[in-house]
């Protein structure tokens, strides 16, 4: 069994997670080496286990799916189990997965420097001022939501293709002058650095183990997308079923995106509300419910383009599909308000403290939300937006259809 020092007391632990650098055992201090040497069983990837050839204990490579290995670790409770990880195991690593499964007082975690820390040290960038991104286990398009002028990004990658994909995305979004730095085998004897701009990126034979850093610089005239709600309407592909920019910003304000919370976007159309919900917070969840296949596909494409490929799209009829979905913290109803029991079933599914927002433009829809507000409380707001438009050789105000918005909180 291993030991952990807490408030001057030594407590036994059976599970140790050791972060190891590209230089293998040479990157570790005496304590981490001793933990590995004393392990009865060592779990790790093939690359990590090759760093400890000759270890006296049993060495086991990760299984797929990972859950099978977690079950094996669970079955070895009581033995001295060591898990090897890259860099800092709690920074997008296996340590976070293990911490969700095993009590913290049964574990000890010995981190090394993360790839993010090493890259920032090489470039002289303050880590707290950098946006760190995991592209190893997430779609590369996630990086799109963070590409803005003068923002510094550091991303752990999936493979040798990732730098090329990121450079192409930067050019496509109008950020070809951006400085791109790729680091291979950080902290090891084979460490190498490649520097270029996105528009001139031609690097070849990049190692599969690499980390990419980007200093975003926009071309003159590039379209800039803020993460604050209210993206331009033309940021979305749409067949006309789109909550317009001003209404969308006011709607998101009433939905109140909160990190870690889940939104249902009912009658999603282009998916704009759900997409802006995800762009505005970290670790958020959103489900776009759309009954028409062509609109569901369009919402998926919009989510990919705007950097939120994690948007879950359900092609189904609401409210019939509600009962099979995870409970939401917020619901937006942008279509189908007059369907039987739509408001009632949405309200029933909503978590305590959750927000329900519905936008309507028809008299029939208005009647529904007014009756609901009279019975259940909440706020009703009439939103009228006019935009300047040509009137012959002059300009005048052209009004859009007014929107009646209901917003209520479930207590």
Helices and strands as residue ranges (DSSP letters): E 2-6, E 9-13, E 15-20, G 25-27, H 30-37, E 41-44, H 46-49, G 50-52, E 58-61, H 66-75, E 81-86, H 94-101, G 104-106, E 107-110, H 115-123, G 127-129, E 131-134, G 140-146, E 152-156, H 162-172, E 179-184, E 192-197, G 198-200, E 210-215, G 233-235, H 245-255, E 262-266, H 272-280, E 285-289, H 293-305, E 312-314, G 322-324, E 330-333, H 342-349, E 355-360, H 363-376, E 379-383, E 386-391, E 394-399, E 403-409
